[in-house]
Amino acid sequence: MQLRYKTTALAAAFAMVASGAFAQNTAAEASKRVQELPPADVNILASYYSQDGNHSPVTGGIGTEELTDVTPTVIVNVPLDTVTNLLVNFGMDFYSSASTDKIDYNVSSASSSDMRTHINVGLSRRNSLSRVTKSVTVGGSNEYDYNSFSLAGSWAQESQDGNREVSFAGQIFIDKWKIIYPIELRGRGDLVDTDKRQSFNFTATVSQVITKRFQASLTADVVYQTGLLSTPFHRVYVQEQEEALVEQLPDSRLKFPIGLRANYYISDLLTARMFYRFYTDDWGITGNTIELETPFKMGPFFSIYPFYRFHTQTAADYFAPYKEHSLSEEFYTSDYDLSELSSHKVGLGVRYSPLFGVAKFGLPFTSNDTKLKSIELRASQYWRSDGLKAFLISTDLGFTIPSE
């Protein structure tokens, strides 16, 4: 981008020899283009999550599921010019888990806590004439027993009147496990066939402005996974013996989620946001999810939004509780995430976003004022039919950094 501006300045210098007035106009237009470059957006997010339950898959579907997770994340969106944006998403998870600590039955072992890091870097570009936006994203994550690389791309076409958009997106994940077995099963050779996993996601979305008050979108996904889809340190206990087995699941999985989202503008004070998702896969799980969020304006810059989510699903073909599997089965798991269940999530969000920002301050690398434009806080309680309970609280600080 610096080269582009240097080229413009050089062209203006040559033009000055021919016409001083023309050179002044050219310089003024170039300066205007620079000034009109949108500001960079920076979001600093943080969340605290805690859960507890009595169906840990690490100990065969019984035992504590106690876990805490602290997640700081930074998302930066930088306009490189008027049609090109750079997006960087970087975050970490610091978690402590009593259930994974049972992998080797050693209290406060290395598996009791860990840190996961992840980063995604994307580039998007919009063609104003064709109204097409294209993007590409590369990312990765790493933790003590797992690392992942991802590559994604998308294409979106907006209608001429701006009321409709059709988009397609694809994403590939290439993952590798560090195989860790339960301590009593180590030294017996390979208990799983591979240490790799690949996932291929394809998404199609249609968004439509139906009326001035009503907007909706329909999203359909196809997800195909292959490789190691079980977790090597999940135990399974069968009827015929006391010693545990290692969880075994098929080496492929095909998922078909379909989601419908609708937003209805009721009044200047109230909006309804509704979401429904249907899910099915070739492991036998069928699920339905309904979510409702109702932002309510308490003033021109302050809003609250209660939300509720209900989910229900059938069990996977390969699930059974503790000691209910048989040695004759080829695949088996006692992970209650794959069981028949229903769940509820209820929460409240608060957002403060004044017209001229919450505060302004200077940064060392820019001469313009950086603006804290919004503050958001969300808290929710989650519980499901198998006894698992969780609490989540998160914050989002939104900043804008003007271009130089």
Secondary structure, 3 states (H helix, E strand, C coil): CHHHHHHHHHHHHHHHHHCHHHHHHHHHHHHHHHHCCCCEEEEEEEEEEEEECCECHHHCCCECCCEEEEEEEEEEEEECCCCEEEEEEEEEEEEEECCHHHHCCCCCCHHHEEEEEEEEEEEEEEECCCCEEEEEEEEEEEECCEEEEEEEEEEEEECCCCCEEEEEEEEEEEEEECCCCCHHHCCCCCCCCCCEEEEEEEEEEEEEECCCCEEEEEEEEEEEEEECCCCCCCEECECCCCCCEECECCCEEEEEEEEEEEEEECCCCEEEEEEEEEEEECCCCEEEEEEEECCEECCCCEEEEEEEEEEEECCCCCECCCCCECCCCCCEECCHHHCCEEEEEEEEEEEECCCCCCEEEEECCEEEEEEEEEEEEEEEEEEECCCCEEEEEEEEEEEEECCC
